[in-house]
Amino acid sequence: MRALYYMASSLTPGRRWLAALLVGCAAIAAAGCGSAPSTSGATASQQRAADANPDLDPGSSLGGIKAPDFTLTSQFGQRVSLSSFRGKVVILAFTDSECTTVCPLTTQSMLAAKDLLGKAGDQVQLLGVDANPAATSVSDVMAYSQSHGMVNHWDFLTGTLPQLKAVWKAYAIYVAIEHGQVDHTPAVYIIDTRGREQKIYLTTMAYASITQAAQVMAQEASSLLPGHPALARTESLAQLTGLGPAKTVTLPALPSGSVTLGPGAPHLVMFFATWLDETSDLPLELTGLNQYVQAARADGLPSLTAVDEESSEPSLATVRAYLARLHGALSYPVGLDETGRVADGYGVQDQPWFVLTSATGTILWHHDGWLPASQLIAAVQSATAS
């Protein structure tokens, strides 16, 4: 899935200004969308840091317009209406049910935002609307919820394609399949207890900013709740720079030990997450990479290291349990990117993501998606020979 913008041609005049806002924000999504005058609940220094952070959208004000109501079907097969959550703050996201790019970052930031509110999080409803026109069944939204540890933490809603299109249009969400990929606006709305839209955020493709996005959304939710509850913890909203291949980085390895990446030797690094099991035969793909390891040893190709993006996983326990089932089956090490800064430094935009680096720490080649071992070997041989 790639997150883009909404074309406003068929919107009602009252919503075209929102579509224009989304187009403008999407055009600078990689640099954040800082059109909001303030981040509710944030200090002035936090606000300045958020505004200057190119990997964080501090949100745009929607002025309290009424949120269009809708009724769709949850992952449990139950009919659910937005208006049924009146009295709660709603964090509403448009999520591709088979997404391997930005949606998992959105999902984890929503969950973290609610957690930051502690007991007051009981007054916040997490809600998702399916944004994949080719995967709209109840089983699709349940599969995503299970893979991301969200089954009992949100309502992920779907419906017939006409029903979903009506909701996408009402919220100025662009959704289309282009070149086999789902494109959609990565929008997250904050709706207050009276059903009014207060803020909109666009998730950026930056793994290290997940908890920062959570903090910004939690601060906004707090400002809309009685007593404005304090957050359980806060962090700096300044940009967290990526750790690229020119820097030596030591990561914890699973099940034990450590792995080191960086200059000094060429590396083939494969970034992944265990939730890819929803969209691929992950054990087969991971064990299939053993063929590359054998060829690398025989032909002197760069060694392979896998890196799990723990920042987008349901939990560290999930990662450990999953890889424990593969213990002894992988002939290459698996490191753990706990902060997401390594993924950002290596330019990861999807899962899985392969990166070949030189001994001097430059990126020679990258690839989005799984490859048969023979094609991977050929690609690495070609890149290292050139």
N, C-alpha and C positions, 0 to 999 in steps of 0.2 A: 504494500500500500504506500502510495505517495500522497502527501497532504497538500492540497492546493487551495483554490479560491472558488467563490460562487459567482456565476454569471447572473446578473440581476434582471435580465430582460423580461421575465414573466412575473416579477414580484409586484405586489401592490405598492402604490406610492408611499404608504406609511412605513414599508420595510426596506425600500430601496436605499435609504441612507445607511442602514445596517449592512447591506450587501456591499456598498461602497467602502464602508469601514473595513469589512473583511478582506476585500480585494487589496486595500492599502496595507493592511497588516500582513497579509500573505506575501505581498511583494517584498517585505522586509522581514520575513519570518526568521530567517537565519540570524538577523540582527536584533530580534525582539521587536515588539510593537508597543512603544512607550507613550501612547497618546493619553493615558489616564493622568489626571492632574495629581492624584495621590494614591498611595496604597493604604487602604484603611487599616488602622491599628499599627502601622509601621512608624518608626522614628524617622526624623528627617534624614539622618545618615543612612538608614536602611533604604529609604526611598531613592536617595541619590545613587546608592550602589546598584539598586535594581534597575534604575533608568539607564545606567551606564553598562549594564551587563548584556552583551549581545546574545547570550544563550538563555535569557529569561524574559518572558513577556510579563510586565507588571500589571497588565490588564487595561481594558478600556471601559469607561463608564457607559452604561446604556440608559441612564436617566430614570429608571424605575418604570419603564413601560410594561404593560401587562404581558405576561408570558402566554403564548397561545397554548390552549389546553389540547390534550390528545389522549387517546386510549389505545394501548397496544398490549402485547402478550409477553409475559416475563419468561425467564429461563425455566420456571416451574410450570408453565402453561396456564398461568392465571392472568386474567384481564386486569390491567393496571392503568390508572389515569394520573396524569400529572397533578390534577387538582386534589387528588386524594391525599397528597402530602402537604396540603395547606396547614400552616402552623409550624412547619419545619423549614429550615434553609435547605434548598435543593442544589446539589452540584451535578449538573447535567452535561454529559459528554456524548459526542457522536463518534462511535467506535466501530471500526471494521472488525467483524467477528472472526476474520482470518488474518488479521494484521500481524506483520513481523517487523514493522518499522516504528512509527511514532506512537501508535495506540498503547503498546505495553508501558511506555513512559507515562502517558496520560493516566492509565489505570493505576499505576503505582503511586503517582503523585496525588490522585484523589484519595486513595486509601490512607496515605501518610497524612494528608490534610485533616481527615477526620480523626486520626489517632492523635494528632497534635492538640486537639481540643479536649482530650481526656473525657471525663464524664459528659461534658457538654456536647460531645460528638453524637450522643443519643438524639440530639435535636437536629441532626444533619442527615439528609437522605442522599445517598449516592445513586445516581440514575444514569443508565446508558441507553442510547438508541442505536440500533444496528445501522451501519453505514456501508454495508456491502450488498449491492443489489443482486449478487449471485449466490449469497449464502444467508438466507433469511429464515430458515427453519428454527423451531424451538431448540432442536438438538445442536444447531450451530451456535446459538448464544449460550447454551449450557456448556458446550465444549470449551468455548473461550473462557467462560467463568471458572470452570474447573482448572484449566491450564494455568490461570493467573491467580488462583487462590481467592476468587471473588464470589463464590457461589452464594454464601450467606452474608455477604457484605454490601451487596447492591442489588438492584433490579435491572437486568439487561433486557431491554424490550425489543421486540420484533413484530412483524405483521406481514400482510400481503405487500407486494411491491407498490401498488397504488397507495396503500395506507402509509408506508414509509416515505414515499415521494411527497405526500402531503405534509408530513412533519418536516422533512428536509427543506421544503419550500418555505414553510412557516418560519423556520429559523435561519433562512438564508444559507443553507449548507449545500455546497456543491458536491455531488457524488456522480462518478462515472467510471466505466472500465475503459482504459486506454492502453493499447498494446499489451493486453493481458493482465494489467495491474489496476487495482482499485485506487482511484484518486478521490480524496474528499477533504473538506475543510476540517482541520484538527481543532475544532472549537469546543471550549468548555464554558458553560454558562453558570453564573451564580444567581439563583432566584430566591428572593426573600420569603419570609413567612406568610406574606399576603399574596404571593404569586406574581411578583413583579421582577423583571430582569434588572439586575444591578450592575453586573460586570460580565465581560467576556474575555477569555484568555485563548491564545493560540499556542499549543504545545510546540516547543522547538525540538529539533533532533539533536539533543545534547544529553547524554546519559548522566553527566555529573550534576546537572541542574534539577534532577527529579525532586530532591528534598527541598530545594529552594522554591520551586514552583508550588510544592505542597504548603510551604510556609506562607507564601503570598495568598494562596486561596484560603488557608485557615484564618489568616488575619482578616480577610474580607468577611468570611462566615462569622467570625467572632463579633465583628462590628454590627452584624444584623441580628445577633442573639441577645436575649435579656442579660443584663449585667456585663456584657462584653467579656466573656471568660478569657483569662490569660492562657497563652499557649504553654504546653508542657516544656518546650525548649525552643530556642531560636538559634539561627546561625547567620553568618554574614551572607548578604545577598550579592557580594562582589563576584565577578566572574572567576570560575575555577578553571585555570588553564589546563589544557590537555597535556598528557605525558606521551609524547610521540617517540618514534624509533630512534631519534637522535639522543635520547636520554636513557640512561641505565635505570631500569625499574625491576625491583624484586617483588614478586607476588607470592602470596601463600598458595601452595599446591594442594590439590585434593587427591588422596585422603590425608597426606601429610607432606612436610618438607616445603620447598619453595622452588620457583622458577624465575630465571632472570632473562629479561629482554633488553634490547638496545644495541648500541654499536659494539664493534669488536668481532662480530661474526654475522653472516647473513642468517635470516630467520624467515620461516613461513609461519604466520600466525593465523589461526582460524578462530574468529569470535562467534560465539553461539550462546544460546540460553536453553534450558531444559523445556521451556514451554513450546519450543519448536516441534515437540512431539504431537501437537495438535494438527500441524499441517504437513508433517513428513514422518517417515519411519526413522526417527532419530537414532535409535541403537544401531540400525543397519548403516546409516550414514557415518556415524562415528567409528564403528568398527571397520568400515570400508576404507577409512583413511590409513589403516595399517599397511595397505598396499603401497601407499606413497612412502611411508617410513622405510619399508623394505627397499624400494627403489632408491631412496635418498642415501641409505647406507651403502648400497652397491655402487651407485654412480656419483657419489660425492655431492649430492644436492643439499640445499639448506635443510636443517632439521625442522620438524614440525612441533609447534606448541599450540594447544587449544587454550582459549581464555573464555571462561564463563562470565557473562555480564550479570553479576550478582545484584547490581543496583536495580535491575528490571525484573528480578525473580520474585516469586511470592514470598520466599524466605530462604535463609541460608540452609535451614534444615531440609527444605525441599531439594536443594541442589545436592547436598550431601547424600540424602537417601537415594536420589536418582542415580548418582554416579557410583554409589555403593553397589547397585545392582549390576554395574558394568566392571566391577573391580577385577583386574587381571585381564580384561578383554581388550584394553587399549595399550598399544605399544608406544605411546607418546604421552608427555605430561599434560596435565590440565591445571592451569592457574586460575585464580579468582580475582576478577577486577571488582573490588568491593566498592569503589567510589565512582566508577564510570569514567575516570579521567584518562585511563589508557585507551578505551574505545574512542573517546573524543580526540585524543592525540593522534590516533591512527586513522581518523576520518571515517569511522564506522557509521554507515547509514542504513543498515538492514541486518537481518540475521538469517542465515550465517553470512559471514563476511571474511574473505581471505585477503591477507596482506603479505606481500613478499618484500622484505627489506634487505638492503645491502649491508656490508660490513661497516660502512661509514654512517649508517643510520638513515638512508634515504629510501623512499618507497619506490620500488621498481615496477610493481604490478599489484592490482587488486581485482577482486571478483566478488560479485553479489550473487549468492546462491550456491547450492550444492553442485559439484562436478563429479563425474565418474573419475576414478583414480587415474585412468589412462590419460584423460584430458587434463587433469590437474598436473600430472607429471610432465606432459608435453608443454603446458603453459609455463611452468617454472623453468624448464630447460631452455625454452625460448627467451624468457625474460632475463635469465642469468647469462645467456650467451651474447645478448645484444649490448 
